[in-house]
Amino acid sequence: VREVSLAAPWRWLRLGFADLRAAPVASLFYGVVLTAFGIMLTQSPSKGAVELALLTGVLIVGPFLLMGLYDISRRLALGERVTIGPTMVAWKANAAAIGFYAVILALLLAVWIRVSIVVVALFFDASMPSIEALWESMRTSPDAIAFVGAYLAAGFGFALFVFATSVVALPMLLDREQMDALSAMITSFNALRRSFGTMLLWAGLIVALVAFGFATFYVGLVVVLPVIGHATWHAYRETVE
């Protein structure tokens, strides 16, 4: 595992955008599909704690959802022709390890939903108010501010754990067919440990870009998500020998 400088995340984004330009049809296909998935979550008929947990839980399962984009970048690096079909089944190259890792992410999402419900129950006797009402009440209610602080603290702990074990894991499993999930997760943890400040900056950029995508009424997500996926591939290639 190589140590990388604070300039690296910006370079990964530039390379990710270059991959988007090199394979715009396939990349934007994933951007549209993933954006539609995000819209379905935000427009879910369920309200309250479960809705909020699903929204924030996207960041937990996000690394797996970007699998096709990793494969696009891999094919571009090898000089291969990029078409959508093969990238959708790229996981078959290392199906056992990638499937096992997907199960781990699904279990983490289930645990996070439970934790989210518990945190909400600690602060609200009845059902949780809508996100819009909660935002308004933060101006006047100390309880609302305390809830947001507690929720962010719990979410940060979960997100840091997932990020530590996934920052390069899935691109690595895709690239190395004999790699097992546990070894890939340990390599990810070592990447975070060796370049802690850089990786925290990278995580912050990912969250900021996703937030920007939602703030633009989902339009920005169509471009932002492919760039993040491609950039993650370059982060793996630069970080791991």
C-alpha positions as CSV (number, residue, x, y, z in Angstrom):
1,V,0.0,0.0,0.0
2,R,1.5,3.3,-1.1
3,E,1.2,6.6,0.9
4,V,-0.5,9.3,-1.2
5,S,-0.5,13.1,-0.8
6,L,-3.4,15.5,-0.1
7,A,-3.3,16.4,-3.8
8,A,-4.3,12.8,-4.8
9,P,-8.1,13.1,-4.4
10,W,-8.2,16.0,-6.8
11,R,-6.2,14.1,-9.3
12,W,-8.5,11.1,-9.0
13,L,-11.5,13.3,-9.8
14,R,-9.8,14.7,-12.9
15,L,-9.0,11.2,-14.1
16,G,-12.5,10.1,-13.3
17,F,-13.9,12.9,-15.4
18,A,-11.6,12.0,-18.2
19,D,-13.0,8.4,-18.1
20,L,-16.5,9.8,-18.2
21,R,-15.5,11.7,-21.4
22,A,-13.8,8.7,-22.9
23,A,-16.9,6.4,-22.4
24,P,-19.9,8.9,-22.0
25,V,-22.7,6.5,-23.1
26,A,-21.8,3.7,-20.6
27,S,-20.9,6.1,-17.8
28,L,-24.0,8.2,-18.1
29,F,-26.1,5.1,-18.3
30,Y,-25.0,4.2,-14.8
31,G,-25.5,7.8,-13.8
32,V,-29.1,7.7,-14.9
33,V,-29.8,4.3,-13.3
34,L,-28.2,5.2,-10.0
35,T,-30.0,8.6,-9.9
36,A,-33.3,6.9,-10.5
37,F,-32.5,4.6,-7.6
38,G,-31.9,7.7,-5.4
39,I,-35.1,9.3,-6.5
40,M,-37.1,6.2,-5.6
41,L,-35.5,6.3,-2.1
42,T,-36.3,9.9,-1.5
43,Q,-39.8,9.6,-2.8
44,S,-40.5,6.5,-0.8
45,P,-44.0,6.3,0.8
46,S,-42.4,5.3,4.1
47,K,-41.7,8.2,6.4
48,G,-39.6,9.0,9.4
49,A,-36.7,7.0,10.7
50,V,-36.7,4.3,8.0
51,E,-36.8,6.9,5.3
52,L,-33.9,8.8,6.8
53,A,-31.9,5.6,7.4
54,L,-32.4,4.5,3.7
55,L,-31.3,7.9,2.5
56,T,-28.1,7.9,4.6
57,G,-27.7,4.2,4.0
58,V,-27.0,4.8,0.3
59,L,-23.5,5.8,1.3
60,I,-23.0,2.4,2.9
61,V,-24.0,0.3,-0.2
62,G,-22.7,2.9,-2.6
63,P,-19.3,1.1,-3.3
64,F,-21.1,-1.9,-4.6
65,L,-23.6,0.1,-6.7
66,L,-20.6,1.6,-8.6
67,M,-19.2,-1.8,-9.7
68,G,-20.0,-1.2,-13.4
69,L,-18.1,2.1,-13.4
70,Y,-15.0,0.5,-11.9
71,D,-15.1,-2.0,-14.8
72,I,-15.5,0.8,-17.4
73,S,-12.3,2.4,-16.0
74,R,-10.5,-0.9,-16.0
75,R,-11.4,-1.6,-19.6
76,L,-10.3,1.9,-20.6
77,A,-6.9,1.4,-18.9
78,L,-6.5,-1.8,-20.8
79,G,-7.4,-0.2,-24.1
80,E,-10.5,-2.3,-24.5
81,R,-13.7,-1.3,-26.2
82,V,-16.4,-0.3,-23.6
83,T,-20.0,-1.5,-24.0
84,I,-22.6,-1.5,-21.3
85,G,-23.5,-5.2,-21.3
86,P,-20.2,-6.7,-20.1
87,T,-19.8,-4.1,-17.4
88,M,-23.2,-5.1,-15.9
89,V,-21.9,-8.6,-15.2
90,A,-18.3,-7.7,-14.4
91,W,-18.8,-9.1,-10.9
92,K,-18.9,-12.6,-12.3
93,A,-15.1,-12.5,-12.6
94,N,-14.8,-12.9,-8.8
95,A,-18.4,-13.7,-8.0
96,A,-17.7,-15.5,-4.7
97,A,-15.7,-12.7,-3.1
98,I,-17.8,-9.9,-4.5
99,G,-21.0,-11.6,-3.4
100,F,-19.7,-12.2,0.1
101,Y,-18.7,-8.5,0.3
102,A,-22.2,-7.5,-0.9
103,V,-23.7,-9.6,1.9
104,I,-21.5,-7.8,4.4
105,L,-22.7,-4.4,3.1
106,A,-26.3,-5.5,3.2
107,L,-26.0,-6.6,6.8
108,L,-24.3,-3.3,7.7
109,L,-27.2,-1.5,6.1
110,A,-29.7,-3.5,8.1
111,V,-27.8,-2.7,11.3
112,W,-27.7,0.9,10.4
113,I,-31.5,1.0,9.9
114,R,-32.0,-0.4,13.3
115,V,-29.5,2.0,14.9
116,S,-31.2,4.9,13.1
117,I,-34.6,3.9,14.5
118,V,-33.2,3.6,18.0
119,V,-31.7,7.1,17.8
120,V,-34.9,8.6,16.5
121,A,-36.9,6.8,19.3
122,L,-34.6,8.4,21.9
123,F,-35.6,11.9,20.9
124,F,-39.2,11.6,19.6
125,D,-42.1,10.1,21.5
126,A,-44.3,9.8,18.4
127,S,-43.3,9.3,14.9
128,M,-40.4,11.3,13.6
129,P,-41.3,14.6,11.8
130,S,-40.6,14.9,8.2
131,I,-37.1,16.1,7.1
132,E,-38.5,19.5,6.1
133,A,-40.2,19.9,9.5
134,L,-37.1,18.8,11.3
135,W,-35.0,21.4,9.4
136,E,-37.5,24.1,10.4
137,S,-37.5,23.0,14.1
138,M,-33.7,23.2,14.4
139,R,-34.1,27.0,14.4
140,T,-36.0,27.0,17.7
141,S,-35.7,23.6,19.4
142,P,-32.6,22.4,21.3
143,D,-33.9,18.8,21.1
144,A,-33.9,18.9,17.3
145,I,-30.3,20.2,17.3
146,A,-29.3,17.4,19.8
147,F,-31.0,14.8,17.6
148,V,-29.1,16.0,14.5
149,G,-25.8,15.9,16.5
150,A,-26.5,12.4,17.9
151,Y,-27.6,11.1,14.5
152,L,-24.5,12.6,12.7
153,A,-22.2,11.1,15.3
154,A,-23.7,7.6,14.9
155,G,-23.7,8.0,11.1
156,F,-20.1,9.1,11.1
157,G,-19.0,6.0,13.1
158,F,-20.8,3.7,10.6
159,A,-19.6,5.6,7.6
160,L,-16.0,5.6,8.8
161,F,-16.0,1.8,9.3
162,V,-17.5,1.2,5.9
163,F,-15.2,3.6,4.2
164,A,-12.2,2.0,6.0
165,T,-13.0,-1.4,4.7
166,S,-14.2,-0.4,1.2
167,V,-12.2,2.5,-0.1
168,V,-10.2,0.2,-2.5
169,A,-11.8,-3.2,-1.7
170,L,-14.3,-3.6,-4.5
171,P,-12.1,-2.3,-7.3
172,M,-9.4,-4.6,-6.0
173,L,-11.8,-7.6,-6.0
174,L,-12.8,-6.8,-9.6
175,D,-9.2,-6.4,-10.8
176,R,-7.7,-9.4,-9.0
177,E,-9.8,-12.5,-9.6
178,Q,-8.0,-14.6,-6.9
179,M,-8.4,-11.9,-4.2
180,D,-10.7,-12.8,-1.3
181,A,-13.0,-10.3,0.4
182,L,-11.2,-10.3,3.8
183,S,-7.8,-9.5,2.3
184,A,-9.3,-6.7,0.2
185,M,-11.0,-5.2,3.3
186,I,-7.6,-5.4,5.2
187,T,-5.9,-3.7,2.3
188,S,-8.5,-0.9,2.4
189,F,-8.0,-0.4,6.1
190,N,-4.2,-0.2,5.5
191,A,-4.8,2.4,2.8
192,L,-6.8,4.5,5.2
193,R,-4.2,4.1,7.9
194,R,-1.2,5.0,5.8
195,S,-2.8,8.1,4.2
196,F,-5.4,9.0,6.9
197,G,-5.7,12.7,6.1
198,T,-5.8,12.1,2.3
199,M,-8.5,9.5,2.6
200,L,-10.6,11.6,5.0
201,L,-10.4,14.4,2.3
202,W,-11.5,11.9,-0.3
203,A,-14.4,10.8,1.8
204,G,-15.4,14.4,2.4
205,L,-15.3,15.1,-1.3
206,I,-17.5,12.1,-2.0
207,V,-20.1,13.3,0.5
208,A,-20.0,16.9,-0.8
209,L,-20.4,15.8,-4.4
210,V,-23.3,13.5,-3.6
211,A,-24.9,16.3,-1.5
212,F,-24.4,18.7,-4.5
213,G,-26.1,16.1,-6.7
214,F,-29.2,16.0,-4.5
215,A,-29.2,19.8,-4.1
216,T,-29.5,20.2,-7.9
217,F,-32.8,18.3,-7.9
218,Y,-30.9,15.1,-8.9
219,V,-29.6,16.4,-12.2
220,G,-26.1,16.7,-10.9
221,L,-26.1,13.1,-9.7
222,V,-26.2,11.9,-13.3
223,V,-22.7,13.2,-13.8
224,V,-21.4,13.2,-10.2
225,L,-21.9,9.5,-9.5
226,P,-20.0,8.2,-12.6
227,V,-17.1,10.6,-11.8
228,I,-16.9,9.2,-8.3
229,G,-17.0,5.6,-9.5
230,H,-14.3,6.2,-12.1
231,A,-12.2,8.2,-9.6
232,T,-12.5,5.3,-7.0
233,W,-10.9,3.0,-9.6
234,H,-7.9,5.4,-10.0
235,A,-7.7,5.8,-6.2
236,Y,-7.2,2.0,-6.0
237,R,-4.7,1.9,-8.8
238,E,-2.6,4.7,-7.3
239,T,-2.8,3.4,-3.7
240,V,-2.2,-0.3,-4.1
241,E,0.9,-1.9,-5.7
